[in-house]
Amino acid sequence: QVRLVESGGGLVQPGGSLRLSCAASGFTFGSALMSWYRQAPGKERELVARSSGSGGMITYADSVKGRFTISRDNANKMMYLQMNSLKPEDTAVYYCRSPNYWGQGTQVTVSS
């Protein structure tokens, strides 16, 4: 069965960094389009970053370009989101997504 488990969220001050991880199992990870989404209170879930199976095609939301980096370790079925220069508006629940499944989410709070 497919499992996506996020970790690495927490409370960080503006300007700080966090690294989110997504551990995947139950499907062919290496060929799967994988994404990070986020949902802030009262807002719709939005795409943050997306990576093709090889990592050769990557897309970022305009709001995170230059600050966030998506990466993946296909051998270990892991995906990461390195988040730098965090802003209060980055506060949200961050979700890992495979083509048909969602993780449970991890809370990221940016506040002084």
C-alpha positions as CSV (number, residue, x, y, z in Angstrom):
1,Q,0.0,0.0,0.0
2,V,1.2,3.5,-0.7
3,R,2.5,5.5,2.2
4,L,3.9,9.1,2.2
5,V,5.2,10.3,5.6
6,E,6.4,13.9,6.0
7,S,8.6,15.1,8.7
8,G,10.8,18.1,9.5
9,G,8.2,20.8,10.2
10,G,8.3,23.1,13.2
11,L,8.5,26.6,14.4
12,V,11.2,28.9,12.9
13,Q,11.9,32.6,13.0
14,P,11.6,34.7,9.9
15,G,14.7,34.3,7.8
16,G,15.4,30.9,9.1
17,S,15.5,27.5,7.4
18,L,13.9,24.1,7.6
19,R,14.3,20.9,5.7
20,L,11.2,18.8,5.1
21,S,11.4,15.1,4.3
22,C,9.0,12.7,2.7
23,A,9.5,9.0,3.0
24,A,7.6,7.1,0.3
25,S,6.8,3.4,0.0
26,G,4.4,1.1,-1.9
27,F,4.9,2.4,-5.4
28,T,7.7,2.9,-8.0
29,F,9.1,6.1,-6.6
30,G,11.9,6.5,-9.1
31,S,9.6,7.2,-12.0
32,A,6.9,9.1,-10.2
33,L,6.2,12.8,-10.5
34,M,6.5,14.0,-6.9
35,S,5.3,17.3,-5.4
36,W,5.2,19.4,-2.3
37,Y,2.0,21.3,-1.7
38,R,1.0,23.6,1.2
39,Q,-2.2,24.9,2.7
40,A,-2.4,27.9,4.9
41,P,-5.4,28.5,7.2
42,G,-8.4,29.7,5.2
43,K,-6.6,29.2,1.9
44,E,-6.7,26.6,-0.8
45,R,-4.0,24.0,-1.1
46,E,-1.3,25.2,-3.5
47,L,1.6,23.7,-5.4
48,V,5.0,24.6,-3.9
49,A,7.4,22.5,-6.0
50,R,7.4,19.5,-8.3
51,S,10.0,17.1,-9.5
52,S,10.0,14.6,-12.3
53,G,11.2,11.1,-11.6
54,S,14.8,11.8,-12.6
55,G,14.8,15.2,-11.1
56,G,15.5,16.7,-14.5
57,M,12.3,18.7,-14.6
58,I,11.5,20.9,-11.6
59,T,8.9,23.5,-11.1
60,Y,8.5,26.0,-8.3
61,A,5.7,28.4,-7.3
62,D,6.8,32.0,-8.0
63,S,6.4,32.7,-4.3
64,V,9.2,30.3,-3.3
65,K,11.6,30.6,-6.3
66,G,15.1,31.2,-5.1
67,R,14.3,30.3,-1.6
68,F,13.1,26.7,-1.7
69,T,14.8,23.7,-3.3
70,I,13.2,20.3,-4.0
71,S,15.3,17.2,-4.3
72,R,14.9,13.5,-4.2
73,D,16.9,10.4,-3.4
74,N,15.4,7.7,-5.6
75,A,17.5,4.9,-4.1
76,N,16.0,5.5,-0.7
77,K,12.6,6.7,-1.8
78,M,12.9,10.1,-0.2
79,M,12.0,13.5,-1.3
80,Y,13.1,16.8,0.4
81,L,12.2,20.4,0.5
82,Q,14.9,22.7,1.7
83,M,13.3,26.0,2.7
84,N,15.5,29.0,3.3
85,S,14.8,32.7,4.0
86,L,11.4,31.7,5.5
87,K,8.7,34.3,5.7
88,P,5.6,34.4,7.9
89,E,3.5,33.9,4.8
90,D,5.2,30.5,4.3
91,T,3.3,29.3,7.4
92,A,1.1,26.3,6.3
93,V,0.7,22.6,6.5
94,Y,3.1,21.1,3.9
95,Y,2.0,18.0,2.1
96,C,4.0,15.4,0.1
97,R,2.1,14.2,-3.0
98,S,2.6,11.3,-5.4
99,P,0.5,11.0,-8.5
100,N,-2.5,9.7,-6.6
101,Y,-1.8,10.0,-2.9
102,W,-1.2,12.5,-0.2
103,G,0.8,12.4,3.0
104,Q,-0.7,13.5,6.3
105,G,1.2,16.8,6.2
106,T,3.6,18.6,8.5
107,Q,3.1,22.0,10.1
108,V,5.5,24.8,9.3
109,T,5.1,28.0,11.4
110,V,7.3,31.0,10.7
111,S,7.0,33.5,13.5
112,S,9.1,35.6,15.8
